[in-house]
Amino acid sequence: MGLPHNVFYVRLSSRDSRAMENLHRTIDAGVPISAVRDLLPVNLLANLTQYHPSLVFSWGSIPTPANQRIWSKMRSGDYFFVLVDNTLSYIIRVITRFVRKNCKMHTME
């Protein structure tokens, strides 16, 4: 039996228009693969297209110390519970994580 999966919580306020815009753009609508193609290794891109042929659903983070601690614990198969105004709005499973200098991406389904 494998290791148990971690569960991470992301708490957002609907009054934070930037956070809501990013949530809609990256999780609800998805990011066109064409927009991130040059940022991703070919093997990761091939894996992601198994989930959707033209979109990537991702969550990025600013590299603060708190985010770095969370990032270092994250594994494929882990979950994010996204609460908006303390209401569970999304349950997201991590497919893979990708780190690139000046670009961090969590890919999800």
C-alpha positions as CSV (number, residue, x, y, z in Angstrom):
1,M,0.0,0.0,0.0
2,G,1.3,3.5,-0.9
3,L,1.8,6.4,1.3
4,P,-1.4,8.3,2.3
5,H,-2.1,11.5,0.3
6,N,-1.7,14.9,1.8
7,V,-4.6,17.4,1.8
8,F,-3.8,21.1,1.4
9,Y,-6.2,23.9,2.0
10,V,-6.4,27.1,0.0
11,R,-8.6,29.8,1.6
12,L,-9.7,32.6,-0.6
13,S,-12.0,35.6,-0.2
14,S,-14.5,36.4,-2.9
15,R,-13.7,40.1,-2.2
16,D,-10.2,39.5,-3.5
17,S,-10.9,40.2,-7.2
18,R,-7.4,39.2,-8.3
19,A,-7.6,35.8,-6.6
20,M,-11.1,35.2,-8.0
21,E,-9.9,36.2,-11.5
22,N,-6.9,33.8,-11.2
23,L,-9.1,31.0,-9.9
24,H,-11.5,31.4,-12.8
25,R,-8.7,31.7,-15.4
26,T,-6.6,28.8,-14.2
27,I,-9.0,26.3,-12.6
28,D,-12.5,27.0,-14.1
29,A,-11.5,27.9,-17.6
30,G,-8.0,26.3,-17.8
31,V,-4.9,27.7,-19.5
32,P,-4.4,27.0,-23.2
33,I,-1.6,24.5,-23.6
34,S,-0.3,26.8,-26.4
35,A,0.3,29.5,-23.7
36,V,2.5,27.3,-21.6
37,R,4.0,25.0,-24.2
38,D,7.4,26.7,-24.1
39,L,7.5,26.5,-20.3
40,L,7.0,22.7,-20.0
41,P,9.2,19.8,-20.7
42,V,8.0,17.6,-23.6
43,N,7.3,14.6,-21.4
44,L,5.2,16.6,-19.0
45,L,3.3,18.2,-21.8
46,A,2.5,14.7,-23.3
47,N,1.3,13.6,-19.9
48,L,-1.0,16.6,-19.4
49,T,-2.6,16.2,-22.8
50,Q,-3.9,12.8,-21.6
51,Y,-6.2,14.8,-19.3
52,H,-7.3,17.5,-21.7
53,P,-6.1,17.9,-25.3
54,S,-5.8,21.7,-25.3
55,L,-6.0,23.0,-21.7
56,V,-3.9,22.8,-18.5
57,F,-5.6,23.3,-15.2
58,S,-3.0,24.7,-12.8
59,W,-2.4,26.6,-9.7
60,G,0.7,28.8,-9.3
61,S,2.2,30.2,-6.2
62,I,4.4,33.1,-5.2
63,P,7.6,31.6,-3.6
64,T,7.1,32.9,-0.1
65,P,8.6,30.9,2.8
66,A,5.1,29.5,3.7
67,N,4.4,28.5,0.1
68,Q,7.8,26.9,-0.2
69,R,7.1,24.7,2.9
70,I,3.8,23.6,1.4
71,W,5.4,23.1,-2.0
72,S,8.1,20.8,-0.6
73,K,5.5,18.5,0.9
74,M,3.3,18.2,-2.2
75,R,3.3,15.0,-4.2
76,S,1.3,13.6,-7.1
77,G,-2.0,12.3,-5.9
78,D,-2.3,14.9,-3.1
79,Y,-5.4,17.0,-2.9
80,F,-6.2,20.7,-2.6
81,F,-9.4,21.8,-1.0
82,V,-10.2,25.3,-2.1
83,L,-12.5,27.3,0.2
84,V,-14.0,30.5,-1.0
85,D,-15.5,32.5,1.9
86,N,-15.1,29.4,4.1
87,T,-17.2,27.3,1.7
88,L,-15.6,24.3,0.1
89,S,-15.7,25.2,-3.6
90,Y,-13.2,22.8,-5.3
91,I,-11.5,19.5,-4.6
92,I,-8.5,19.3,-6.8
93,R,-6.1,16.3,-7.2
94,V,-2.5,17.1,-8.0
95,I,-1.3,15.2,-11.1
96,T,2.3,16.5,-11.0
97,R,4.2,19.5,-9.9
98,F,6.6,21.5,-12.0
99,V,9.2,24.0,-10.8
100,R,10.8,26.5,-13.1
101,K,12.8,29.6,-12.0
102,N,10.3,32.4,-12.0
103,C,7.5,30.0,-12.9
104,K,5.8,27.5,-10.6
105,M,3.0,25.3,-11.7
106,H,0.8,22.7,-10.0
107,T,-1.1,20.8,-12.6
108,M,-4.4,19.4,-11.5
109,E,-7.5,17.6,-12.5
